[in-house]
Structure formats: C-alpha cells, structure tokens
Amino acid sequence: MKSIVGKYINDRNAYLMQEEPMIFHCHHYNCFLQKSIESTSEYINVQRILVDSAQEVSYSIFRSFFDTNELNAADKIAAIAELHRYCGYGTLDLSGANENGGEVSSNSNHYVEGWLTKFGKRNEDESGVALFTAGFIAGALDAAYDQELGTFGAEQISCKTKGDSENIFKITLEHKKGLKPSPQEGTYQTKTMTNHPDSGVDYLGIREALTSMDIVGNEEGLISAFGVMLTRMFSNYYVLISFKFLNKMNEEMGEDGVQIAEELLIEAGHICAFNTFGGIMESAEWNGMIKPMLKTREDWVHGIVACCNTLGWGHYEVKELIPNKKLVLEVTSGYENNAFTKTFGKSERPISFLNIGGGAGIMNLIYHGDITEAPELNEKYYNDLFKTKGRFVGKQISCRSMGDSSDLISVERIDE
C-alpha cells in the first residue's frame, strides 16, 4: 500500500506531507484549545468551526495525494486510516462507510484519550469530543470518492468520554457550502539556521537528532513521547480554527469578543509551553542529549528554543536575553503567519498567539519556577508559574501579517 510520506525542510524548519505543513502539538494544547473555543458556544457555532476546518485540511492533503498517485478504492481507504494512525490521531475503521455514507469507528482516539486524561468525562448533553476526527473523515471521503469539498458530513454519535464503549461517527451526504481548501504552505519564508554565538548549545545538532526520531503512532494510533500524547497535526487546522473563532467572536461581540478570544488563545499557548516544553526539559531525551551542553540557566533557554526549531513551527532565534528579566524571540516563517496572510490577508493586530504564550512559558519555567529541578508538572505548579506576582508575560511587538519582516515576541516580568 502506498502511504503519504513526509519531509523536513531545513531552510524554513517545516515538516511537509504532500505539501501540507505538519507540526507537533500535545494533547494538553489540542484539548485545551478545543475546550476554550467550545466555551463560547453560547455565542457562535463552534462545532462548525472545528469540524469544517478539519474537513478542509483533510480534503486538501488527500486530494493532492490521490491526484498524484493511482490508487484503487480499497487502497485510498487504507491510506486514510494509515495517515490517521501515523500522525497520532488514533485508529479508524472505515469498512462501514461508502460513497453513500455509513458509519466509521475509532476504537482509540487522540482527542478522546487526551480529554479523559485531562478533563475527564463529558456531560450527557454535550457532543462527542473527537470533532477533529469527524472533519478528518468527511474531508478524506470527499477526496477518496472524487466529490466536491463539503459533500460528506460526519457526526460523532458515540464517544468514550460519555461512557460509550467505542467512538462511532455517522457519515451522511451533507453537501455543505462555503468550505475552502487549505492554504497549504501559505506565505512561508526561508532562513539558514546557525548556532547561537552566546551559547554552547548545538542548535544544528539538536535539529538533526530530533527530526530524525521516528515519532509516529503506535498500533493504537497514539504517540507517547516527552511525557505527553503528541500529534503530527495539520498546522493549518490550528490557524483555521483560531482565526475563524476570533472572527466570529468579533462579529458577535465586537472588541469585547476579540479580547476574550485573544486571551483564550494566548492561554492555550501557556498550556502548551508548560506541558510540552516542560515535558521535553524533563525527558530522558533532554537529559541524555541536551542537558550535557547546558552550563547556565541561559543555556536552558537556548536548549528549549533549539527544540522549538524541530517541531515544524518555523525558525526561532533568541534576539535578546537578560537573565531573569527579559527574552526577545524572533520567529521567521512561523506557521500562524504563513497561513493567516494567505487565508485572511493583512491583520490590524498581532496574531502570533501560540508564540506569545509559548515565550512566556519558557521564561516562567526557567526563571519564575525552576524546571532544572524537574518539578511535577501539575495544575498547582502551573498556577504558581502563570498566575502569581513576578510572572513573565509575553507581548508581540512585530508581526508579519501586519507588514513587518518577521515576528518579534518580547517577554518580561510583571509585578502584579
């Protein structure tokens, strides 16, 4: 069976599969971001945002793959299930669906397992939690059966987060209008990465080692690494759900809605940094490969920034670091701006929410707390780092979607 094959592009620190950019994110970020968007369901149709965005990116990658590879119907279905497993989304059994609809099951699912671990059971009146997988299935079937984007609809009718024995999706012919293919790489930039003159951290060596690791789904379609459940996720999925969410909140509530959305998106970045960066800096891989390079606490900053350059997020560089006081990060070809500028055009305000939250997370982990002592990364420690006096807060001072050449994130202590 022929499967979609990925490649890592060094001059933009991007991981591509069939020209669709893929990035690593963990269940903490995935589930918290979804929960944040769902918290505004009183005002906007959040399920349409989450399901439709997944359908758009899934359709795009499979449409490209099927157009360039001659596959029979059975091999197309197998390729869909294999990508879902490989990327850490979980298992898929598509045998109960065809060109007229049907049912698909997912015995093991990233969002379901992540949600149960992080938040526990869903309420009876809530939808199933695997909204990404619903959209993934619908878009993949659109492509597999040579239909227009939006032809299929998928709804999760059974979910383990609600006490059901398995995860089941009902597939129908919905013929949704207004869906658009993903922007793929968008307006990316290129840059040659070098080691930083102020640190002995081997940026190039770390990138080579980590991007060579075989981080893929196991038999259950899950990726367990660095103390979290990882996914190789479509970067454009995050961009689409984040900015459709922000735009809808703006339509419904104006500036108040925008502020609510921005705060939730930045908080998702905090959650990501705390769990993903914290997990990396307490991992066996860090201790064996990176920690021996670290002579100072500032080297810890450089070490985790070097790891950022292996996640597919773009090119990260420390432009200024004042110990215990300030960090300025420059991000070139950041995935948020790559897709935003192609999909939504010019922005009137900074939009690198993951990096704003992520930059603050680096400084809080290393200087406000002490990740060097390998503390337990629990809710209490998170609150100690991100909700107490003397914490670090990020602010975007330059944004490519506003016409600047790159993104600059400034992180400083506040005494509130």
Secondary structure, DSSP 8 states (H G I E B T S, - for coil): -----EEEEGGGTEEEETTEEEEEEEHHHHHHHHHHHHTTTTTS-HHHHHHHHHHHHHHHHHHHHHHHS---HHHHHHHHHHHHHHTTSB--B-TTEETTEEEEEESSBHHHHHHHHHT----TTS--S-HHHHHHHHHHHHHHTT--TTSEEEEEEE-GGGT-SSEEEEEEE----S-----TT-S---------TT----HHHHHHHHHTS-----TTS-EEETTEEEEEEEHHHHHHHHHHHHHHHHHHHTHHHHHHHHHHHHHHHHHHIIIIIHHHHTSHHIIIIIGGG--SHHHHHHHHHHHHTTTTS-EEEEEEEETTTEEEEEEES-HHHHHHHHHT---SS---HHHHHHHHHHHIIIIIS-GGG-----HHHHHHHHSSTT-EEEEEEE-GGGT-SSEEEEEEE---
